[in-house]
Amino acid sequence: MTVVGVDDTDSRERGMCTTYVASRIADRLSGVERTLLVRLNPAVEYKTRGNAALAIHADCDPDRAFAVARETIEALAEVADDRTSPGLVVAEGSPEEVAEEVRAFSRAAIRDHLTIADCERLLSARGYRHWGVGEGRGRIGALAAVGAWGALGEWTYEYISYREPDRWGSPRRIDRDSVFAAADRGYPEVWDTVDRGEGEPVCVPHTPGPILHGIRGDDPGAVREVAAAIEGEPVADGRLFVTNQGTDVHLRDGTVADARDGRAYRLDGVVDGEPESRRGGHVFVPLSDGDDRIECVAFEPTKRFRDRVRALVPGDRLTVCGELSRGVCKLEKFAVRELVRTERVTPTCPDCGRRMESAGREQGYRCRDCTRTAPGRVEVPRERTLEEGWYEVPPCARRHVAKPLVRGGFDAPIHPER
């Protein structure tokens, strides 16, 4: 067996897609067993859109695999963009037998930051064939993809349909109704195909490049069926990818005090102030776990999720999930562990029903029309629109690696977005 790792062949502005490059490589190799699509740390600076690296597992000669892969990358990679720095790594042997140090490198690439020096030391130690353009920064992701099969235990699927090359860069022609109908038939095994709340088919990208649509789910047959049911322009080709998308593998357990920028966490804490809407429509809420405090934010693109954040009150106990950036946690989902169910309010006169007024500093309250008094504020039930359990951003704002609630396995009731 041979494992081929590829990364960083696309461009934000010029298009292309590393899944397409990997698919073309796989077309030319014999004995392809599977193709992996591995989402790495979404906080890494040098990324295009989803920070994806690819691996091809094939029963073929490693020297031929290296030659084919390099030739394909040289033909397709968007190296005119100086941010694009393709990398190729080829490892001889079974993907199940990749060394533990390479598996550890893969796990670190998903949750941490690595340098090209880290990568080159490990490549030299393992004796892997490798190549890159310029600095060859893509070798970091390529090496991570090589070790991913042994490093990770949870996998989902994506079936990607590709456009005819002469249509790349032009508006995609998709029958919207067929997308929603197919999504309804496939749900919940197939998820994040559409956003029903926003009326948006999220499986169709808006960037230039070869992808027509990508269908994600837990069952390989189901994602193929949904893809086949979508009507529109001709499909030139397609491929099924095994992927870590929708698994939350990027999250690490942590504390507010220890959380560092550029990593994604699960953090427990208590709401420590009123939610605040700021310029741009972003909603911020402070979270405390004792002596330490952090701000969490639901950005405007998370749409209706912001209403969930606005509904929080001081004292609510939460678990929040998201990436830390400049000391702020960018919310992907949160769990309400305990809600504040009561509030203290100015008392109401039991005789006339009027709201009482302060009788003076530390003198309680009195009714201006009656002789009734009260020693202080009273505790009454508080009406809440939230319930205990997990809330998430809608599909239109979901990160590739973030786990949709509909997949299950959460430790509290779920309130999925569709």
Secondary structure, DSSP 8 states (H G I E B T S, - for coil): -EEEEEE---BTTTB--HHHHHHHHHHHSSSEEEEEEEE--TT-SS-SSS-EEEEEEESS-HHHHHHHHHHHHHHH--TTSTT---EEEEEES-GGG--HHHHHHHHHHHHS---HHHHHHHHHHHT-EEEESTT-THHHHHHHHHHHHHH----EEEEEEE--GGGTTS---B-HHHHHHHHHHHTTTEESS-BTTTTB-TTS--SSSSEEEEEEES-HHHHHHHHHH--BS---EEEEEEE-TTS-TTEEE--TTT--TT-EEEEEEEE-S--EE-TTS-EEEEEESSS-EEEEEE-GGGTTHHHHHHT--TT-EEEEEEEEETTEEEEEEEEEEE---EEEE--B-TTT--B-EE-STTS-EE-SSSS-EESS-EEEE---S--SEEEE--GGG--TTS--GGG---SS-EE---
